[in-house]
Amino acid sequence: MLLATAVGGCRPAEPPATTPTRPAGRYVGEAPPRTPADARPQVRLVVQLAVYQINLPLGTVANNEKFWQHVEEQRVDPATYDRLYRSGLRVGQARTDDWPYFKKLIDDNPATTRAQVIQATESAVVEVVAKDDVREQYVFSFDRKNLLEGRSYNERSQNVFQLQFFPLQRRLGDVRVSLTPMVRTLRRQFVFIDREDGERSVEFTSPERRYDCNLVADVSFRHFLVLAPSPEARLEPLLGHAFLVHDGPQKTEQLILLVPTLYRVETRDGKITASPATQPG
């Protein structure tokens, strides 16, 4: 027993536990080491909006049901569509697959087509001139209560559409477009402006009158907006006639096409790349 106890008491101590080392290399399920190049790229959306204003002989579009077979008018709120129609404006969306049909209208009337391209990363507000230097006019439209309202302008004025557009973040590829008809007199006057800091300033501006038509549309992916006079625009006081029908020896009507393209712009390592933004799937 003494010998056994002596042997047991002399048992060597166990070596301390150590963590086995692995050779360097990539292992399954192991995240690669991060480098400065792995920084998340900065992504922003850029809208490029092409605006085409095409002057055509009166009746080419307004009374042409074959033309409107290429336009999806039901994409506009029914109540708003009816109010616009009776005010002399007809609106809808067309598919980009049908663009060759509309391009032919542009190619057949190159001398009377005005085009501009506008780019914006967020919301943009620009003006599209429909008529310039109008001597005198009457402009009437139906309001939200379906009542006819308007006024006469006995001085030189300018008819413009105030155009606003921006990308819809929750529906990638869609762009919201709004058009507000506005009459601006060419007579300028001094106007006192009350500022937020309580001070007053003086601006030299032209009186303006906006017509609230609720002309707002979410232009969906692979579509573009079509605006033209309705058959009611034959009546001179109505809004559609005042903005989209040109009187003269040969009366003409104006067709407006708003073609948005949405781009995804990425900045990575100082390099900028742009690619068309599409809906998921």
C-alpha positions, 0 to 999 in steps of 0.5 A: 500500500505504501508503494502504491501510494508513493507511485500514485503521488508521483504521477506527472502533471498533465500538459496544459491544453492548447488550441491546435493550429490550422494551416492558412487558407479558405475554409467552407463557411468562413467569411473572407477577410474584409478589405477596403474594396469590400465597402458597400457601393453607393447607389442612387436612382436617376430619372431621365425624362424625354419630353416630345411635343408634336404638332399635328393637323387638328383631328389627327389624334383627338378624334382618332380612335385607332390612335387611342387603341395604342393607349391604356386610358384605364390607368388613370383614375376614372373620376379624374379621367372624366373631368380631364376629358370634359375639360378638353384633355385626354391622357393615358399610358402606352407600352414601350413595345408600341414605341415604333408607332409613336416614333413614326408620328415623330419622324413624319413631322420632324419640323413640328416636333420639339424634344428635350431631355431632363435628368434628376436624382430626386424630385424635379420641377420644370416647365413645358411651354404649350403656347407663347405670347397669347394676346388674349384668351378665355380658359375654363375647366371643370374643378373637383366638384365638377363645376366649370370655372375659369377667367378671361385674360385680356393681356399677353400671357404664356400657357405652360405645364408645370411638370414634376417627376420623381422615382418611386422608391417602393416600386423600382422602375416606376416614376410619378409624373404630375402636370399642372396647367398654368397661365402666366401673364407677361406683365411683370410687377413688384410683389412683397414676399413675407419670409420665414424669418419675419422679414419682407422682401420684394420680387419682380414677378409675373402673375400666375394662375394654376389650374388644379386638374389632378393630372398625376400618374404613376408611369409604370415600368415599360410605359410612357405617358400620353397627353393630347386634346380630347374631342371636347377641345374643339370648344375654344374656352376649354383648357384643352383648346387653350393649351393644346390647340393652335388656331391659325390658317391651318389649325393644329393640335399638340401631342405630348409624350413623356418617356421616363427611363430610370437608371441605377447609378453606383459608385464603387472605388471612385468608379461610376457605373449606370444601368437601367433599373428594372422591377424585381423579377 
